[in-house]
Amino acid sequence: MRWLAPLAMLAAAWLAGCIDLAPHYRRPSQPTPATFPTGPAYPPAPTWAQPIVGWREFFSDPKLKAVIERALAENRDLRAAVANIAAARAQYHVQRAALFPTINADAGATLGQEPASVALGGLAPAGSGAVDEHIYSLTAGTSAYELDLFGKVRDLTRAQQQRYFATQRARDAAQIALVSEVAADYLALGADRALLGVAEDTLKSATDSLAVTQQRFNTGVDSGLDVSQAQTLVQQARLDVARQTTQVAQDRNALELVVGAPVDDQLLPAGVDAPIVVLDRLPAAVSSNVLLDRPDVLEAEDQLRAANANIGAARAAFFPNIELTGSGGLTSVALSALFEGASGTWAFAPQISQTLFDAGANRGNLELAKAQRDASVATYEKTVQTAFREVADALAQRGTIDEQLAAQRALVAAADDALRLSNARYERGSDTYLNVLIAQRTYYAARQTLVGGQQAKSANLVALYTALGGGLTAPEKWPG
């Protein structure tokens, strides 16, 4: 019967545990149009559905795949994201432990000696000697266990759990960003290597042309102006070779930084001619609802759920706080009699407290929780809007990139023909060297622009793939 009171209190606490003062969570309405933009700049909506595959299936270049694999293993930002997951999970476990009582066990012995006149309360005559005192105890119990009648501890636990989930989403987003950044740096290195090759080719042809012009000047056919004009293209190409050599070295440094380790020479791209992706077409994602599954959007929603739970904890602070302290055990003056039936002891000490005056601290905490929830709503909506813009921008470029590339290839072919014809006319003496120089510069610039267009096409596919939430191969295994 003596345990009836604490059991009744625990039953009441369990029944009261149904109280939840946190607002009912509702996902904010999507702050973007239901479909992505359409028009002359955008590709037509596909009549087929292409799923977003993992990055290993998306990229076709085996060298790029190997570089990405190395980055996923060595990149320090990704390692920090994984460590943040482990830390958030540990914090969640710490907070969750508050839902349960902490049971402590104590064993002790008190050994002492007192005068018999003191120990017997003056009943023993003076000088009757001393009395030995031996007390042995074994107890187990809980101290200051808070009954979560109004859901404060549960709401705090729920908030910490959502923050833990958010770190998982952040790690997913970090991996997607890492894969995209490696691909972008890989493409930039390939493009700059191609531009270096174009500059070296131009320097060689311009040097050969200068030699011919110098010989014609020596024989009195060309003027000194023709020689000076020929030298301008040589020096321009020479400058570009030096500049592109520096840029290629810096591109490699940037790639190795994001990878987190040196990249072997055989894994570096030679240019931008080879396709790096399997899918040349990606879904236009007619419905913008696909953005709600992006890891960064899910992360923002998890943070919003955590802020929503904090409101419940702030509301619960207005209600009484009930704490239980109880223990039970054995006490005896003889160690051999410690486990006999008459040695049992127990104690139960419930305590209830209610704040009468706090100068508005609880109300301030509630207003703070609501303001933080409103800020989380705004952050979530801005994240969705940013995702929408990223996809729309990538689609806008995707709609015209093939036409741009086709026009640029035609321009290179026309510039090549113009240079060949100008050289023929110049060699026959029917045209000036100025027209040859103009044709050479036009052809040089057209080749440079073509390299940029090839890089832009591959980079656009990677950007669109990333913006639609691609980049994960399979669900990750989190620490613990």
PyMOL commands that set and color helices and strands:
alter all, ss='L'
color gray80, all
select helices_A, chain A and resi 4-16+55-58+62-74+76-99+116-119+152-218+224-259+265-267+288-293+295-316+335-337+341-343+361-428+433-467
alter helices_A, ss='H'
color red, helices_A
select strands_A, chain A and resi 103-115+130-147+321-332+344-353
alter strands_A, ss='S'
color yellow, strands_A
deselect
rebuild
show_as cartoon
